[in-house]
Amino acid sequence: MSNKLFVGGLSWSTTDESLGRAFSAHGEVTEARVVMDRTTGKSRGFGFVTFASEESTRAAKDAMDNAAIDGRNVRVDFATEKPAR
């Protein structure tokens, strides 16, 4: 299992920093990234959070699934690797 979580249903105003802060209560966040549309530069409504440890990843998934971030309830799941093209 990777230490990366998928976070869906993000508010358009959520930034990398606010996403990282929301998850940092559950362990050391090594990266938090909101995925942006290449054409418009606006959020696509989802992102990824990577933790330093597997225990923190599991704890954050359990605690943050359906939790509110920037006024929206988010869906959290373990991230899967993108298949090779």
Secondary structure, DSSP 4 states (H G I P E B T S, - for coil): --SEEEEES--TT--HHHHHHHHGGGS-EEEEEEEE-TTT--EEEEEEEEESSHHHHHHHHHHHTT-EETTEE-EEEE--PPPP-
